[in-house]
Each structure stands twice: as C-alpha cells, then as structure tokens.
C-alpha cells in the first residue's frame, strides 16, 4: 500500500458500500479509523500483513490483556481485508487461529427485581427533576421491553404511539425496523414522562422522545456516551455484586434480563418455550432465532430449562438384548 491516505480512502469506500447494503457499520467505522491511524503511526508502506493487524488488535485504549478481546478486534478487520484484496492482492486476511475464536459470548449479569428497582430509584433522584425522570424512564423501558440502548435513545417522539401502545424502532442493528408493543404499566410511565417533558421544553416535529436537560443539549437527543456515563455512576453508587462474566454489570444486561425473565415466566406458566421462541426473537429484534436460543445454554438461570429439553428419555427398566 503506497500511502496511509490510500488506506483511509479504501476504508471509506468499503464503509460506503456496506451502508448502501443496509449495514449501519458504526462499530466497524470506528475500528477502521483506529486501524488507519495505527498504520499511519507505524509508517507502513507495503501490503497489510497479519502481523500489523494483530499488533493493532493487542493495543486498544483499554489496554486489555484478554485474547478474546484481541480476537474480537481482529474479527472486525477480516471483512475489510478480504474486500481490500481486490485492489491490493498481497493483503493478508487474518483467521481465528491467531488469538482463538471471537464468537464465544460472555455470560451476562441478570438483574434481580430489587436491583432494577434500586436503579430506577437512583435515577429518579437525579437533578434536575426532568433529568431524573428521563433516566428513570429510559432504564425502565430497557428493562420492560428488551430494547437495545441505542434503539431507545434514538426513538423520536413520533415513534412513541401512546394511543396504540406501540413503539416504532427504525433501522436498527441489522437495518430492519419493527414495532414493539408495550405493557400498560410501561405505557403509563411513558405517558407520565412525556407530560413532564412537554411542560419544560419546546416541542418540535422531529424531536427525540428522551431529551437532554443540561446546557446545549437541553431538549436535544441523548448521546450513548452520556447515558453510559450516568449508568456507570449509578452502578458505582449501588455497589452491585457482579454475577456475569464481563468486568461489571452493563446497561445491555437489562436487555438480557428481559429475555431471561420472559423465558422463566413461560416455564412457570407451563408454556412451551420452543413454540414462543420465534415470537420472542422477533420482538427483541434478533437477526436469527438461534441468537435467542443461546440464552438456554449460556445463562445459569436457564441451564435447567436446557437440561429438561435435551434430557434423553430413559426406559423404566433395562432391556435384555440376549
């Protein structure tokens, strides 16, 4: 590769093609930008090698020493490297033998009802009052609907139909839109938040549903970074005991908790989980129903359900084969 500018240009062209195919590519865009800067700092003039890519994967800002993290970072580069070979045939494509497979998903933290109640109470106490109501309602919606945090933050006011109790989630992770019905108790919370919000901000046609309350962001959409920062502060304040395999309980674990509690409820009600799995997968916006089945074998609370489903039928007595 002759110049780092060429690498940056190739990355932009690759991302443009993906966007035209319907992929959001936010994570990949961030990774390729970081990788381009890494190559520029090294002054590399030849074809991209696995060595260069692996070195980048090992030096994230978080300074992680976990090979699984390195593998996930390297996995992001793989489709770009394959695409780049049509222009730079000597480009090497990394495989999963370098750091191992990146496909292993870590066990999430499944929140108890008390932990969720404590989170909402702590959010409610934030000042000013609208800020507290915003985060209380946002976190409550995530727990009650299983939305991704990005989906909830990007809801427009027009996407929240309080008459039909429907949320319209547009162009989500897999470039699909879906409608999400909400429970009456969730609907009441959304209605109360909208009343409070509308009394304090200027209402516009394209306004977001959840709004910022400070400085220049007053009345504007929340940012994911802002939401994460508030959540981390509340998490530190609440001192939860981490029961997941990640470094700490995450906002995204509210989504996992929704799925797990729904399956446990079906079990308690004697409902066949297999018959409901496709509906649940559609509701939460999974691309494949296998992503929903993953919970049965990866989450301790659901392991017993998996054992029941796959337990072989044993005969009451031994069979004499003589």
Secondary structure, DSSP 8 states (H G I E B T S, - for coil): ---HHHHHHHHHHHHHHHHHTT---HHHHHHHHHHHHHHHHHT--S---HHHHHHHHT--TT----HHHHHHHHHHHHHHHHHHTTT-TT-----TTTT--S----------HHHHHHHHHHHHT-SSHHHHHHHHHHHHHHHHH---HHHHHT-BGGGEETTTTEEEE-S-TTS--EEEE--HHHHHHHHHHHHHHHTTS---TT-BSSBB-SGGGBTSB--HHHHHHHHHHHHHHHT----SSSSS--TTHHHHHHHHHHHHHHHHTT--HHHHHHHHHHHHT-SSHHHHHHHHHH-HHHHHHHHHHH-----SS-----
